[in-house]
Amino acid sequence: GQDFDDRLASHHYNPAIPDPEYARHVQTAAEKAKCALSSTDEAWIDSKELEAGELVTLEEFEDLCGDLFLKIRELVSEVLADAEIPNSDVDTILLVGGSSRIPKVQRIVSDFFHGKQFQKINNPDVAVVVGAAVHAAVLTGVNSEIIKNLRLRDALPVSLGFVGGGGLMNPRLKRNQPLPAKKTGTFTITNPSLRLVTLFEGNRKMALQNNKHIEFTLSDMPSVPGDRRQVDITLDVDANGMLSAYATD
């Protein structure tokens, strides 16, 4: 939702007015206009704090945010690919979040699933909050008929891995893997006296394009013939998302 707000605000923003308060009022007015365009064909980016307003139509809004709408298809495709599920196998589509009210978002999702109808909830803005409350209730053992048969598990939001051949990301724990998760991999150490190991997090193809998560040093390793030693490095993420990394010779 913030991306749509920013796009509308930047379209209306007057750079000749370098006032932070003015920018804040434009941002607020843009958000209100975006919300209005979910139920009408035109809206004003305007407020009493702004000297002049601007009328924006639903068609203009959709053109202005065209690239953002394209990303929706890309993200849905990535989710299904990660889950190894074709869109034809999806039984139910539930739209949540404030932006699910935007007509273009609804059309994109429906078209992606070949016209399949989606379900709505009364207040999509609070879906994440409700989910967090349910998760908290499960974790704290609340006795309720509503949640007694629920089983919630977190998953890794991004992959964790090391630099592989050609600088490629070599993921050891892949994103969307249910937690807790643990994986051990064998690495060849060519300098037994000192070895810096860098763990990356991210989903990009090249390791250096991802975020550097942690670095640790393997040291005081006795020499072996040929100065090549096999070391097992274990990544262990618990149910709370806390990562432990350790190596054994």
Sequence and secondary structure as in RCSB ss.txt:
>XXXX:A:sequence
GQDFDDRLASHHYNPAIPDPEYARHVQTAAEKAKCALSSTDEAWIDSKELEAGELVTLEEFEDLCGDLFLKIREL
VSEVLADAEIPNSDVDTILLVGGSSRIPKVQRIVSDFFHGKQFQKINNPDVAVVVGAAVHAAVLTGVNSEIIKNL
RLRDALPVSLGFVGGGGLMNPRLKRNQPLPAKKTGTFTITNPSLRLVTLFEGNRKMALQNNKHIEFTLSDMPSVP
GDRRQVDITLDVDANGMLSAYATD
>XXXX:A:secstr
 HHHHHHHHHHH  TT   HHHHHHHHHHHHHHHHHTTTSSEEEE  TTSS  EEEEHHHHHHHTHHHHHHHHHH
HHHHHHHHT  GGG    B  SGGGGSHHHHHHHHHHTTT   B  S GGGHHHHHHHHHHHHHTT   TTTTT 
    B SS EEEE GGGBEEEEE TT BSSEEEEEEEEES TTEEEEEEEESS SBGGGSEEEEEEEEE     G
GG EEEEEEEEE TT  EEEEEE 
